[in-house]
């Protein structure tokens, strides 16, 4: 095949295209992965990468996530959400869930991560949130 030289090294064009195709079929850019969960890259990093559920692979200047690593966050996100997400969906403050938790009306369904990197996840269909649903019924049906 054709080659290009750079710094005295030869690169086969076919190999470069094969690598690009493999990356596109097995990985997703971090920003695109975040979008699939309706999160910003920063929210995605905090909820999934910093807690250790998803690993980011650097390739050049890109941050890539394996598509297979996204299966667990997708399945979790269908049923659970962070307090910030629930606050956004109900049109309330991000502290809604933590305030309900303080008065004993809501408990986190799952905690991921440890120490300062832990994230509390709450059920999208929790009884304590039902009174906030008329403002935004999407909270119980969001995928």
Protein Blocks (a to p, Z undefined) as FASTA:
>chain_A
ZZddeehiacdfklmmmmmmmmmmmpccfklmmmmnopafklmmmmmmmnopaccddehj
bccddfklmmmmmmmmmmgccfklmmmmnopafklmmmmmmnopaccfbdgdehjlbccd
ddfkbfklmmmmmmommlmmcZZ
